[in-house]
Amino acid sequence: MSSAPGLTLVAAVARNGVMGRDGGLPWHLPGDLQHFRRTTWGHPMLMGRRTFQSIGRALPGRETVVLTRDEGFTAAGVHVAHDLAGALAQAAVLAGKMGVDQIMLVGGGELYHALIERASRLIITEVDADVSGDVMFPLISAGQWQLLARSELAREKGDDFSWRHASYARIAAPAALAYKASL
Ligand SMILES: NC(=O)c1ccc[n+]([C@@H]2O[C@H](COP(=O)([O-])OP(=O)(O)OC[C@H]3O[C@@H](n4cnc5c(N)ncnc54)[C@H](OP(=O)(O)O)[C@@H]3O)[C@@H](O)[C@H]2O)c1
């Protein structure tokens, strides 16, 4: 792939902006997990160490880059990066090898807040509930993001709440992605 890949944020967010609680998800939504699998399949995924530990393993069919400041961190089947520029650089190389044009940023809160300004797309599961929690998704500013599509509310077997999918594109060009690990 010749041009640099874009950055897509993939997240499930409650009506009140909550997306995490006590190191895990504040809901059980098996229907949305299938959507997550389809959306991220075949792509490099970038995630923070806490999100990786909440998932507990490398997910199949994708390449995972885990961001941590812990130089001694290791985990089977994942790539490890120690700063944002290095993580983006690794994920960009993986996207090229995988033949895709997007890096999927899949959480958690710290990484979404750090990188939303560099994203070009948002794929949001809007969870139709107000829930308590300790990790919030950044504000999706109407001046910066254009809603492309929003599905009907759905609720599948085993889901705690109804949800729908919304996708957004950045209105203005995103801040340049720094791909050089040496930056
Ligand atoms: N609803 C959703 O879609 C969704 C998606 C993902 C996660 N979540 C939830 O979000 C929560 C986790 O989010 P979080 O904000 O607590 O943590 P996080 O963003 O997953 O991970 C934070 C960790 O990433 C590493 N890190 C962050 N910035 C870094 C940098 N610039 N350089 C090097 N390392 C860096 C640090 O790891 P070290 O401490 O190892 O240095 C930091 O502690 C959980 O509750 C999870 O279930 C929800």
The ligand as an SDF file (V2000), in Angstrom:
LIG
                    3D

 48 52  0  0  0  0  0  0  0  0999 V2000
  -16.6380    0.4170   25.3360 N   0  0  0  0  0  0  0  0  0  0  0  0
  -15.5990    0.1970   24.5430 C   0  0  0  0  0  0  0  0  0  0  0  0
  -15.7060    0.2060   23.3120 O   0  0  0  0  0  0  0  0  0  0  0  0
  -14.2690   -0.0910   25.1520 C   0  0  0  0  0  0  0  0  0  0  0  0
  -13.1740   -0.3750   24.3210 C   0  0  0  0  0  0  0  0  0  0  0  0
  -11.9370   -0.6050   24.9180 C   0  0  0  0  0  0  0  0  0  0  0  0
  -11.8170   -0.5440   26.3060 C   0  0  0  0  0  0  0  0  0  0  0  0
  -12.8950   -0.2650   27.0630 N   0  0  0  0  0  0  0  0  0  0  0  0
  -12.7910   -0.1520   28.5120 C   0  0  0  0  0  0  0  0  0  0  0  0
  -11.9190    0.9480   28.8130 O   0  0  0  0  0  0  0  0  0  0  0  0
  -11.2170    0.6530   30.0230 C   0  0  0  0  0  0  0  0  0  0  0  0
   -9.7250    0.7180   29.7420 C   0  0  0  0  0  0  0  0  0  0  0  0
   -9.3910    2.0400   29.3330 O   0  0  0  0  0  0  0  0  0  0  0  0
   -8.2680    2.8710   30.1110 P   0  0  0  0  0  0  0  0  0  0  0  0
   -8.3720    4.2780   29.6850 O   0  0  0  0  0  0  0  0  0  0  0  0
   -8.3660    2.5600   31.5760 O   0  0  0  0  0  0  0  0  0  0  0  0
   -6.9180    2.1750   29.6340 O   0  0  0  0  0  0  0  0  0  0  0  0
   -6.3080    1.8960   28.1630 P   0  0  0  0  0  0  0  0  0  0  0  0
   -6.4170    3.1220   27.3150 O   0  0  0  0  0  0  0  0  0  0  0  0
   -6.8340    0.6080   27.6350 O   0  0  0  0  0  0  0  0  0  0  0  0
   -4.7890    1.6070   28.5290 O   0  0  0  0  0  0  0  0  0  0  0  0
   -4.0400    2.5860   29.2170 C   0  0  0  0  0  0  0  0  0  0  0  0
   -2.6140    2.1000   29.2690 C   0  0  0  0  0  0  0  0  0  0  0  0
   -2.0050    2.2050   27.9770 O   0  0  0  0  0  0  0  0  0  0  0  0
   -0.6580    2.5500   28.1240 C   0  0  0  0  0  0  0  0  0  0  0  0
   -0.4300    3.8510   27.5150 N   0  0  0  0  0  0  0  0  0  0  0  0
   -1.3230    4.8520   27.3140 C   0  0  0  0  0  0  0  0  0  0  0  0
   -0.7560    5.8980   26.6910 N   0  0  0  0  0  0  0  0  0  0  0  0
    0.5360    5.5520   26.4870 C   0  0  0  0  0  0  0  0  0  0  0  0
    1.6450    6.2040   25.8750 C   0  0  0  0  0  0  0  0  0  0  0  0
    1.5370    7.4380   25.3440 N   0  0  0  0  0  0  0  0  0  0  0  0
    2.8250    5.5680   25.8400 N   0  0  0  0  0  0  0  0  0  0  0  0
    2.9480    4.3190   26.3540 C   0  0  0  0  0  0  0  0  0  0  0  0
    1.9320    3.6440   26.9220 N   0  0  0  0  0  0  0  0  0  0  0  0
    0.7460    4.2540   26.9970 C   0  0  0  0  0  0  0  0  0  0  0  0
   -0.3640    2.5720   29.6330 C   0  0  0  0  0  0  0  0  0  0  0  0
   -0.0230    1.2330   29.9620 O   0  0  0  0  0  0  0  0  0  0  0  0
    0.9500    0.8780   31.2070 P   0  0  0  0  0  0  0  0  0  0  0  0
    0.1740    1.2470   32.4320 O   0  0  0  0  0  0  0  0  0  0  0  0
    1.1940   -0.5910   31.0380 O   0  0  0  0  0  0  0  0  0  0  0  0
    2.1840    1.6930   31.0090 O   0  0  0  0  0  0  0  0  0  0  0  0
   -1.7290    2.9190   30.1920 C   0  0  0  0  0  0  0  0  0  0  0  0
   -1.8900    2.5440   31.5490 O   0  0  0  0  0  0  0  0  0  0  0  0
  -11.6880   -0.7100   30.4750 C   0  0  0  0  0  0  0  0  0  0  0  0
  -12.7740   -0.5350   31.3730 O   0  0  0  0  0  0  0  0  0  0  0  0
  -12.1570   -1.3480   29.1870 C   0  0  0  0  0  0  0  0  0  0  0  0
  -13.0820   -2.3810   29.3760 O   0  0  0  0  0  0  0  0  0  0  0  0
  -14.1240   -0.0240   26.5210 C   0  0  0  0  0  0  0  0  0  0  0  0
  1  2  1  0
  2  3  2  0
  2  4  1  0
  4  5  1  0
  4 48  2  0
  5  6  2  0
  6  7  1  0
  7  8  2  0
  8  9  1  0
  8 48  1  0
  9 10  1  0
  9 46  1  0
 10 11  1  0
 11 12  1  0
 11 44  1  0
 12 13  1  0
 13 14  1  0
 14 15  2  0
 14 16  1  0
 14 17  1  0
 17 18  1  0
 18 19  2  0
 18 20  1  0
 18 21  1  0
 21 22  1  0
 22 23  1  0
 23 24  1  0
 23 42  1  0
 24 25  1  0
 25 26  1  0
 25 36  1  0
 26 27  1  0
 26 35  1  0
 27 28  2  0
 28 29  1  0
 29 30  1  0
 29 35  2  0
 30 31  1  0
 30 32  2  0
 32 33  1  0
 33 34  2  0
 34 35  1  0
 36 37  1  0
 36 42  1  0
 37 38  1  0
 38 39  2  0
 38 40  1  0
 38 41  1  0
 42 43  1  0
 44 45  1  0
 44 46  1  0
 46 47  1  0
M  CHG  2   8   1  16  -1
M  END
$$$$
